[in-house]
Amino acid sequence: MMYNAKVILLSLMVLLTSTAFQQPTPGVVPEYTADAQLKFPEHYRQWVYLTTGFDMSYNPAMQMADHHMFDNVFVNPEAYKTFVETGTWPDKTMLVLEGRGAEGKGSINQKGNYQSTETMGVEVHVKDEARFPGKWAFFAFDDAKPATMIPTTASCYSCHADHAAVDTTFVQFYPTLLPIAKVKGTFSAAYRKEIAASAQK
């Protein structure tokens, strides 16, 4: 009788442990304050890393002679998984652009550049279809404080709409995702037009 009780107890413990491991982990979604500011995504560096740009600028007149900068891009895991499957971004996608200064000589490094430990800025591109009229919005953070949405009159909106490869995002600069979008046929009309114009030059 005692043996049966032990077997039942052990079986119950195994069942409970198994169930606990099967519980889905909560997904990463945008979080806002009561006054509609976006909360800083504190753990974005644990998300999926997409790419790093160096001294990139979309403005030909922009000069950065006094410093160099790396741009690291991360995306929440759920959005990445959906993109790999479909070639486009789902609702609640969050893309984080992290700017870090470039360091030259340091330790044993004698040439080339490596990233500074201090961030120069963090911007987030959020897809929240029910909240934003254009589905997407930009936020620029000052430290880890909540950020107010950048007005839609800012040039970043029109630039992304006119040149982005997929769903107003610059997938053309994400080397592991661009081939997926090509296979899935999800390039934007604007990007297809740019590709065609470039091929004719």
PAKOL-286151 format. One record per residue: x negated, y, z negated of N, C-alpha, C, O, CB in turn. Coordinates in steps of 0.2 Angstrom, whole numbers, m for minus. Glycine has a CB too. Layout:
<atoms>
[[X Y Z] [X Y Z] [X Y Z] [X Y Z] [X Y Z]]
...
</atoms>
This chain:
<atoms>
[[m4 m6 0] [0 0 0] [m4 6 0] [m3 11 4] [5 0 m6]]
[[m10 6 m4] [m14 12 m5] [m18 12 2] [m19 18 4] [m19 11 m11]]
[[m20 7 5] [m23 7 11] [m19 10 17] [m21 14 21] [m25 m1 14]]
[[m13 8 17] [m8 11 22] [m7 19 21] [m7 22 26] [m1 8 21]]
[[m7 21 15] [m7 28 13] [m13 32 16] [m13 37 19] [m6 29 6]]
[[m19 29 15] [m25 32 17] [m25 32 25] [m27 37 28] [m31 28 15]]
[[m23 27 28] [m23 27 36] [m18 32 38] [m20 36 43] [m20 20 38]]
[[m12 33 35] [m7 38 37] [m10 45 36] [m9 49 40] [m1 37 33]]
[[m14 46 30] [m16 52 29] [m22 54 34] [m22 60 36] [m19 53 22]]
[[m26 49 36] [m31 50 40] [m29 52 47] [m31 56 51] [m36 44 41]]
[[m23 48 49] [m20 49 56] [m17 56 56] [m18 60 61] [m15 44 57]]
[[m14 58 51] [m11 65 50] [m17 70 51] [m16 75 54] [m7 66 44]]
[[m22 69 48] [m28 74 48] [m30 75 55] [m32 80 58] [m33 73 43]]
[[m31 69 59] [m34 69 65] [m29 73 70] [m31 76 74] [m34 62 68]]
[[m22 72 69] [m17 75 73] [m17 82 72] [m17 86 77] [m10 72 71]]
[[m18 85 66] [m18 92 64] [m24 95 67] [m23 101 70] [m17 93 57]]
[[m30 92 67] [m36 94 70] [m35 95 77] [m37 100 80] [m42 90 68]]
[[m33 90 80] [m32 90 88] [m27 95 90] [m28 99 95] [m29 83 90]]
[[m22 96 86] [m17 102 88] [m20 108 87] [m19 113 91] [m11 101 83]]
[[m24 109 82] [m27 116 81] [m32 117 87] [m32 123 89] [m31 116 75]]
[[m36 112 89] [m40 114 95] [m36 115 102] [m39 118 106] [m45 108 96]]
[[m30 113 102] [m26 114 108] [m23 120 108] [m20 122 113] [m21 108 109]]
[[m23 124 103] [m19 130 102] [m23 135 107] [m29 136 107] [m19 133 95]]
[[m19 138 112] [m22 143 116] [m25 149 113] [m22 152 108] [m17 145 122]]
[[m31 151 115] [m34 157 112] [m30 163 115] [m29 163 121] [m41 157 112]]
[[m29 168 110] [m26 174 113] [m30 178 119] [m36 178 118] [m25 179 108]]
[[m27 180 124] [m31 183 129] [m33 190 128] [m30 193 123] [m26 183 136]]
[[m37 193 132] [m39 200 131] [m35 204 135] [m34 203 141] [m47 200 133]]
[[m31 209 132] [m27 213 136] [m28 220 133] [m31 221 128] [m20 211 134]]
[[m27 225 137] [m28 232 135] [m24 234 129] [m18 232 128] [m26 237 141]]
[[m27 238 124] [m23 240 118] [m23 247 118] [m28 251 119] [m27 237 112]]
[[m17 250 116] [m17 257 116] [m15 260 109] [m12 256 105] [m12 260 121]]
[[m16 266 108] [m14 270 102] [m7 272 102] [m4 272 108] [m19 275 100]]
[[m4 275 97] [3 277 98] [3 283 102] [9 284 105] [5 279 91]]
[[m2 287 103] [m2 292 108] [m5 291 115] [m7 295 119] [m6 298 105]]
[[m5 284 117] [m6 282 124] [m14 282 125] [m15 282 131] [m2 286 129]]
[[m18 282 120] [m25 282 122] [m27 274 122] [m24 270 118] [m29 286 117]]
[[m32 273 126] [m34 266 127] [m40 265 121] [m44 269 120] [m37 265 134]]
[[m39 259 118] [m43 258 112] [m50 255 116] [m49 251 121] [m40 253 107]]
[[m55 256 113] [m62 254 115] [m62 246 115] [m61 243 110] [m68 257 111]]
[[m64 243 121] [m64 236 121] [m71 234 118] [m76 233 121] [m64 233 128]]
[[m71 233 111] [m77 232 107] [m82 226 110] [m88 226 109] [m76 231 100]]
[[m78 221 112] [m82 215 113] [m83 213 121] [m84 208 123] [m79 209 110]]
[[m83 219 125] [m84 218 132] [m90 214 134] [m90 211 140] [m83 225 135]]
[[m95 215 130] [m101 212 133] [m101 204 132] [m106 201 134] [m107 214 129]]
[[m96 202 129] [m94 194 129] [m90 192 135] [m88 186 135] [m91 192 122]]
[[m88 197 139] [m84 195 144] [m88 193 150] [m94 191 149] [m80 201 147]]
[[m85 192 156] [m89 189 162] [m93 195 165] [m90 200 167] [m84 186 167]]
[[m99 194 166] [m104 199 169] [m103 198 177] [m103 193 179] [m111 198 167]]
[[m102 204 180] [m101 204 187] [m107 206 191] [m109 203 196] [m95 208 189]]
[[m110 212 189] [m116 214 193] [m119 220 189] [m116 223 184] [m114 216 200]]
[[m125 222 192] [m128 228 190] [m131 232 196] [m134 230 200] [m135 226 185]]
[[m129 239 195] [m131 243 201] [m137 247 198] [m138 248 192] [m126 248 203]]
[[m141 250 202] [m147 254 200] [m147 261 204] [m147 261 210] [m153 251 201]]
[[m146 266 200] [m146 273 203] [m140 274 208] [m141 277 213] [m152 275 206]]
[[m135 270 207] [m129 271 212] [m125 277 211] [m124 280 206] [m124 265 212]]
[[m123 280 217] [m119 286 217] [m115 286 223] [m118 285 229] [m123 293 216]]
[[m109 288 223] [m104 288 229] [m104 295 232] [m101 297 237] [m97 286 227]]
[[m108 300 228] [m108 307 231] [m115 308 234] [m120 308 230] [m107 312 225]]
[[m116 309 240] [m122 310 244] [m126 316 241] [m132 316 242] [m122 311 251]]
[[m123 321 238] [m126 327 235] [m129 326 228] [m132 330 226] [m121 333 235]]
[[m127 320 225] [m129 319 218] [m136 317 218] [m139 313 222] [m125 313 215]]
[[m140 321 214] [m147 320 213] [m148 318 206] [m146 321 201] [m151 326 215]]
[[m152 313 205] [m154 311 198] [m162 311 197] [m165 305 195] [m151 304 196]]
[[m165 316 199] [m173 316 199] [m175 315 192] [m181 313 191] [m175 322 203]]
[[m172 318 187] [m174 318 180] [m173 311 177] [m176 310 171] [m171 323 177]]
[[m169 307 179] [m168 300 176] [m166 295 181] [m163 297 186] [m164 301 170]]
[[m166 289 179] [m164 283 182] [m159 279 178] [m159 280 172] [m169 278 185]]
[[m154 276 181] [m149 273 177] [m146 266 180] [m146 265 186] [m143 277 176]]
[[m145 261 176] [m142 255 177] [m134 255 176] [m132 258 171] [m145 249 173]]
[[m130 252 180] [m123 252 179] [m122 244 179] [m122 241 183] [m119 255 185]]
[[m119 242 173] [m117 235 172] [m110 234 172] [m106 239 169] [m120 232 165]]
[[m107 229 175] [m100 229 176] [m98 222 173] [m101 217 174] [m98 229 183]]
[[m93 222 168] [m90 216 165] [m82 216 166] [m79 222 167] [m92 216 157]]
[[m79 210 166] [m72 210 167] [m69 205 162] [m73 200 160] [m70 208 174]]
[[m63 206 159] [m61 201 155] [m60 194 158] [m58 194 164] [m54 204 152]]
[[m61 189 154] [m61 182 157] [m55 180 160] [m55 177 166] [m63 177 151]]
[[m49 182 158] [m43 180 161] [m42 183 168] [m40 179 173] [m37 182 157]]
[[m44 189 169] [m44 192 175] [m49 189 180] [m47 188 186] [m45 200 175]]
[[m55 187 178] [m60 184 182] [m57 177 184] [m58 176 190] [m66 183 178]]
[[m54 173 180] [m52 167 182] [m47 167 187] [m47 163 192] [m49 163 176]]
[[m42 172 187] [m37 173 192] [m40 175 198] [m38 173 204] [m32 178 189]]
[[m45 180 198] [m48 182 204] [m51 176 208] [m51 176 214] [m53 188 203]]
[[m55 172 204] [m58 166 208] [m53 162 211] [m54 159 216] [m62 162 202]]
[[m47 162 208] [m42 157 211] [m38 161 217] [m36 157 221] [m37 155 206]]
[[m37 167 216] [m33 171 221] [m36 176 226] [m33 178 231] [m27 174 218]]
[[m42 178 223] [m45 184 227] [m43 191 226] [m44 195 229] [m44 182 234]]
[[m39 191 220] [m36 198 218] [m35 198 211] [m36 193 207] [m30 200 222]]
[[m34 204 208] [m34 205 201] [m27 205 198] [m22 207 201] [m37 212 199]]
[[m26 201 193] [m19 201 190] [m18 207 185] [m22 211 184] [m19 195 185]]
[[m12 208 183] [m10 213 178] [m14 212 172] [m15 206 170] [m2 213 177]]
[[m16 218 169] [m20 218 163] [m27 217 164] [m31 215 159] [m17 213 158]]
[[m29 217 170] [m36 217 171] [m40 223 168] [m37 229 168] [m38 217 179]]
[[m46 222 165] [m50 227 163] [m57 226 165] [m60 222 164] [m50 228 155]]
[[m59 231 169] [m66 231 172] [m70 237 168] [m68 243 168] [m66 233 179]]
[[m76 235 165] [m80 240 161] [m86 241 164] [m90 237 166] [m81 237 154]]
[[m87 248 165] [m93 250 168] [m98 253 163] [m96 258 160] [m92 255 174]]
[[m103 250 161] [m108 252 156] [m114 255 159] [m118 252 163] [m109 246 151]]
[[m115 262 157] [m121 265 160] [m127 265 155] [m126 266 149] [m120 272 162]]
[[m133 263 157] [m139 262 153] [m145 266 156] [m146 265 162] [m141 255 150]]
[[m148 270 153] [m154 273 155] [m160 268 157] [m160 262 154] [m157 278 151]]
[[m164 269 162] [m169 265 164] [m176 267 161] [m177 273 161] [m170 265 172]]
[[m179 262 158] [m186 263 155] [m191 261 160] [m190 256 163] [m186 260 148]]
[[m197 265 160] [m202 263 164] [m207 259 160] [m206 253 158] [m206 269 167]]
[[m213 262 158] [m218 258 154] [m216 257 147] [m214 262 144] [m225 262 155]]
[[m217 251 145] [m215 250 138] [m217 242 137] [m217 238 141] [m208 251 136]]
[[m220 241 131] [m223 235 129] [m228 233 134] [m233 236 135] [m217 230 128]]
[[m227 227 137] [m232 225 142] [m230 226 149] [m233 225 154] [m233 217 142]]
[[m224 230 150] [m221 232 157] [m226 237 160] [m226 242 156] [m214 234 157]]
[[m228 237 166] [m232 242 169] [m229 245 175] [m231 250 177] [m239 239 171]]
[[m224 242 178] [m221 245 184] [m214 242 184] [m212 237 181] [m225 243 190]]
[[m209 245 188] [m202 243 188] [m199 246 182] [m202 250 178] [m202 235 188]]
[[m192 244 181] [m188 247 176] [m184 242 172] [m183 236 175] [m183 252 179]]
[[m183 243 166] [m179 239 162] [m174 243 159] [m175 249 158] [m183 234 157]]
[[m168 240 156] [m163 244 153] [m164 246 146] [m167 243 142] [m157 240 153]]
[[m162 253 144] [m163 255 138] [m158 252 133] [m153 249 135] [m162 263 138]]
[[m159 252 127] [m155 249 122] [m149 254 120] [m144 252 117] [m159 248 115]]
[[m149 260 123] [m144 265 121] [m140 266 128] [m142 267 133] [m147 272 119]]
[[m133 266 127] [m129 267 132] [m128 274 134] [m128 278 129] [m122 264 131]]
[[m127 276 140] [m126 283 142] [m119 284 144] [m117 290 144] [m130 284 149]]
[[m115 279 144] [m108 280 145] [m104 274 146] [m107 269 149] [m107 285 150]]
[[m98 273 145] [m94 268 146] [m87 270 149] [m84 274 146] [m92 263 140]]
[[m85 267 155] [m79 269 158] [m75 262 159] [m78 257 160] [m80 272 165]]
[[m69 262 159] [m65 256 160] [m59 258 165] [m56 263 165] [m61 255 153]]
[[m59 253 169] [m54 253 175] [m48 248 173] [m50 242 173] [m57 252 182]]
[[m42 250 172] [m37 246 169] [m31 245 174] [m29 250 177] [m35 248 162]]
[[m29 239 175] [m23 238 178] [m17 236 173] [m17 231 170] [m24 232 184]]
[[m13 240 173] [m7 240 169] [m1 242 172] [1 248 172] [m8 243 162]]
[[2 238 176] [8 240 181] [14 243 178] [16 248 181] [10 234 185]]
[[16 241 172] [21 244 169] [20 251 166] [24 255 165] [24 240 163]]
[[14 252 165] [12 259 161] [10 264 166] [11 270 165] [6 257 156]]
[[6 262 171] [3 267 176] [7 267 183] [8 262 185] [m4 266 177]]
[[9 273 185] [13 274 191] [9 270 197] [12 267 202] [14 281 193]]
[[2 271 197] [m2 268 203] [m5 262 201] [m9 259 204] [m7 273 204]]
[[m2 259 196] [m4 252 193] [m11 252 189] [m12 249 184] [m5 247 199]]
[[m16 256 192] [m22 257 189] [m24 264 186] [m21 269 188] [m28 255 194]]
[[m28 264 181] [m30 270 178] [m37 270 175] [m40 264 174] [m25 272 172]]
[[m41 275 175] [m47 276 172] [m48 279 166] [m44 284 164] [m52 280 177]]
[[m52 277 161] [m54 280 155] [m61 280 154] [m65 276 156] [m50 275 149]]
[[m63 286 151] [m71 287 150] [m71 288 142] [m68 292 139] [m73 293 153]]
[[m76 284 139] [m76 283 132] [m82 288 129] [m87 288 132] [m77 276 129]]
[[m81 291 124] [m86 294 120] [m87 290 113] [m83 290 109] [m84 302 118]]
[[m93 287 113] [m94 282 108] [m88 276 108] [m87 274 114] [m94 285 101]]
[[m86 274 102] [m81 269 102] [m74 272 101] [m70 268 98] [m83 264 97]]
[[m73 278 101] [m67 282 100] [m62 280 106] [m64 279 111] [m68 289 99]]
[[m55 280 104] [m50 279 109] [m51 284 114] [m53 290 113] [m43 279 106]]
[[m49 283 121] [m50 287 126] [m43 289 129] [m39 285 130] [m55 284 131]]
[[m43 295 132] [m37 298 135] [m38 296 143] [m43 296 145] [m36 305 134]]
[[m33 294 146] [m33 293 153] [m35 298 157] [m33 304 156] [m26 291 155]]
[[m40 297 162] [m42 302 166] [m37 304 171] [m33 299 174] [m49 300 170]]
[[m35 310 172] [m29 312 176] [m30 310 183] [m35 309 186] [m29 320 177]]
[[m24 308 186] [m24 305 193] [m27 310 198] [m28 308 204] [m17 303 195]]
[[m27 316 197] [m30 321 201] [m38 320 202] [m41 323 207] [m28 328 199]]
[[m41 317 198] [m48 316 198] [m50 312 204] [m46 308 207] [m51 312 192]]
[[m56 314 207] [m58 311 213] [m59 303 213] [m59 300 218] [m65 314 215]]
[[m60 300 207] [m61 293 207] [m55 289 209] [m56 284 212] [m63 291 199]]
[[m49 292 208] [m43 288 211] [m43 288 218] [m42 283 221] [m37 292 208]]
[[m44 294 222] [m44 294 229] [m50 290 232] [m49 287 237] [m44 301 232]]
[[m56 290 229] [m62 287 231] [m60 279 231] [m62 276 236] [m68 289 227]]
[[m58 277 226] [m56 270 225] [m51 267 230] [m51 262 233] [m54 268 218]]
[[m46 272 231] [m40 270 236] [m43 270 243] [m40 266 247] [m35 275 235]]
[[m47 274 244] [m50 275 251] [m55 270 253] [m56 269 259] [m52 282 253]]
[[m59 267 248] [m65 264 250] [m66 257 247] [m70 253 249] [m71 268 248]]
[[m62 255 242] [m63 249 238] [m61 243 242] [m56 243 246] [m58 249 232]]
[[m64 238 241] [m63 232 245] [m57 228 243] [m53 225 248] [m69 227 244]]
[[m55 228 237] [m50 224 234] [m46 227 229] [m49 229 224] [m52 217 232]]
[[m39 229 230] [m35 232 225] [m38 237 221] [m38 237 215] [m33 226 220]]
[[m41 242 225] [m44 248 222] [m50 247 218] [m52 251 214] [m39 252 218]]
[[m53 241 219] [m59 240 215] [m65 238 220] [m64 236 225] [m58 234 210]]
[[m71 240 218] [m77 240 223] [m80 233 223] [m85 232 221] [m82 245 221]]
[[m76 228 225] [m78 221 225] [m84 220 230] [m88 216 229] [m72 217 227]]
[[m85 225 235] [m90 225 239] [m97 225 236] [m102 223 239] [m90 230 244]]
[[m97 227 230] [m103 228 226] [m104 222 221] [m108 222 217] [m104 234 222]]
[[m99 217 221] [m99 212 216] [m101 205 220] [m97 202 223] [m92 211 213]]
[[m107 203 220] [m110 198 225] [m107 191 224] [m106 188 229] [m117 197 224]]
[[m104 190 218] [m101 183 217] [m94 183 219] [m91 178 220] [m102 181 210]]
[[m91 189 220] [m83 190 221] [m82 191 228] [m77 190 231] [m80 195 216]]
[[m86 195 231] [m85 197 238] [m84 191 243] [m79 191 247] [m91 201 241]]
[[m88 186 243] [m86 180 247] [m79 177 245] [m76 174 250] [m92 174 246]]
[[m77 177 239] [m71 174 237] [m65 178 241] [m60 176 244] [m70 174 230]]
[[m66 185 240] [m61 189 243] [m60 188 251] [m55 189 254] [m62 197 242]]
[[m66 187 254] [m66 186 261] [m63 180 263] [m59 180 268] [m74 186 264]]
[[m64 174 259] [m61 168 261] [m53 168 259] [m49 166 263] [m64 162 256]]
[[m51 172 254] [m44 172 252] [m41 178 257] [m34 178 257] [m44 174 245]]
[[m44 182 260] [m41 187 265] [m38 192 261] [m32 195 263] [m36 183 269]]
[[m41 195 256] [m38 200 251] [m41 207 252] [m40 211 248] [m38 198 244]]
[[m46 208 257] [m49 214 258] [m43 219 260] [m38 218 263] [m54 214 264]]
[[m44 225 257] [m39 231 259] [m40 233 266] [m45 232 269] [m40 237 254]]
[[m35 236 268] [m35 239 275] [m40 244 276] [m43 244 281] [m28 242 277]]
[[m41 248 271] [m46 253 271] [m53 250 272] [m57 253 276] [m46 258 265]]
[[m54 245 268] [m61 242 268] [m62 238 275] [m68 238 278] [m62 237 262]]
[[m57 235 277] [m57 232 284] [m59 237 289] [m63 236 294] [m51 228 286]]
[[m56 243 289] [m57 248 294] [m65 251 293] [m68 252 298] [m53 254 292]]
[[m67 251 287] [m74 253 286] [m79 248 289] [m84 250 292] [m76 254 279]]
[[m77 241 288] [m82 236 291] [m82 237 298] [m87 236 301] [m79 229 288]]
[[m76 238 301] [m76 238 308] [m79 244 311] [m83 243 316] [m68 238 311]]
[[m79 250 308] [m82 256 310] [m90 255 309] [m94 257 313] [m80 262 306]]
[[m92 251 304] [m99 250 303] [m102 245 308] [m108 246 310] [m100 247 296]]
[[m98 241 310] [m100 236 315] [m101 239 322] [m105 236 326] [m96 230 316]]
[[m98 245 323] [m98 248 330] [m104 253 330] [m106 255 336] [m92 252 331]]
[[m108 254 325] [m113 259 325] [m119 255 327] [m125 259 328] [m114 261 318]]
</atoms>
